[in-house]
Amino acid sequence: MTSSRSRYLSALGREFHVTEWGDAAAPALVMWHGLARTGRDFDSLAAHFSGRYRVICPDTLGRGLSGWSRAPKRDYTLAAYMKHALAILDALGVGRMDWIGTSMGGALGMLLAAGPLKGRMDRLVMNDIGPTLNPAAVERIRTYVTQIPHFPTMTAFEDFLRLVYKPYGFQTDEEWRRMAETSSRRRGDGRITVHYDPAVMRVFAASAADYELWAEYDGVDCPTLVLRGAQSDLLLPEVADEMTRRGPKARLVTVPDCGHAPALNVPEQIAVLEGFLAG
């Protein structure tokens, strides 16, 4: 296990933040977060794998410590995130890689595996995401991410995260506190609010149809693992089952005691990833 390194990369005229773990000469393992999250969500998982991999955990544009866009309708889309991901990987000198993506990060990995990274992505993990989304869950996500809350104290903000992200499953008090500290920013009046550019969520609310991706999924040919939270409302059981029959014919593992999306931080979940990445 190694400690992390915080890096800032200039690419495509924007600044991206990346948390990197492990030996730069080791095989690359990219971990890409969900819609309203940051690369720091993977700290526990990245630390676990850092002895064997060069683990790369970017903050998507508009999140965490990455820059914000002056052209949100252009830059806060899956098509743009693909270009950003390729620019980040090129800047880091990454050739081949394995990919673990939670929610949006899984959709992004799928698009890249079927397109510009075909032949370079050796294994793909899609954490509670599929080629089609449950419309009811999309409406739920729209409701909470398009409202930008603010709080007088960090404790109150952490309590909010514990409620909103309860479906992630078990996290230690230290992990909840880290989520709060890496998901917050101060407003001009000193109150605490969420880290992301509000425009990210407005664009998502208007473009959720971009996540209808069966044709792209059918183009994936690398070994693929699909994790589904047992109580997930985003990835329906029938969609997950169909993913085992089409495209890469993914291996499906249902994760107990989780909804959308498993936090990938407990031994049982990590063991599944260990086995898959080991081939």
Steps between C-alpha positions, in 0.01 A plus 500: 500500500632845407386854571320710243631780281291800400562617142368780281507455124443757228325342202261631234529844655367382837648397833427152629575365845610138537575301814761240415622201701775241458806465280476694174660201323234255621198395289239776487165470675261790439221564752236747382232636731128564462301803388513713815811353659881529489800275450559502875208261542745226404760572769441173687492290184794681342713453810423128491614460139788747513760232569437338160360774278548858403154611611364813331194674647403815306252768602271554201483856369274705726555277803741483789818693432473498120409822321152616405384552144399826336302297245300253713270371226806394302730385778271323748397212273613142457644586158715773656601282795635244252728765348607615846578144611713437192688827556565411865626152411723641228640762738581223749656279233253216554484234230300199613279499807227335704200719584268511801214746455218579740173612341594778253861378516384156391306642207808698402718189519253309284502771231879509498531120495270484198667793327834679531644265766397177329806278515655709779250430778569150630218471755193710577304518824159671481384577854120524509453639150370351178425599142155625601386671820181460698302822428371516859856498633605768253221722634617432857855598408380810318310606810794495739787603274326804354439640847816659637481480881705698748577444865634702794744230617699206366318273744166596347639442150631157598159410641348596164747276312433209734132527410537554125768234454360242740449263200883484466490255790734480797765765541709569807472830684839588354375431147187711552711786633736471204205509263382820666840665490559409135147589387471851637588861427435827682266753347561871516295522819705226666232232486591155370362366175572218257821494299359484147410765247118529510501508119616136495166391637292731283664350192445145630134574568458607137704220344430179692399340169872492417524199732302275263801302381411143400668535160821614668480224760472244221830634365696425819721192461722504810417293809231689691371479856167654598434569865139566599393622842227263616266795571609711203225698330726614214619168360193275484547121536369429151747746348789348694395152386485615137858627536612142564354389164602788272821674398787385723265261685596653832544316822230626740543522877218627722632687804289456815404780737556772235295706260650746252791458514726266701786696658760231411664541838428181696690169480221305330468752215875541464540121478267492199711765329820316593379184333383677186812709450716194555323338203 
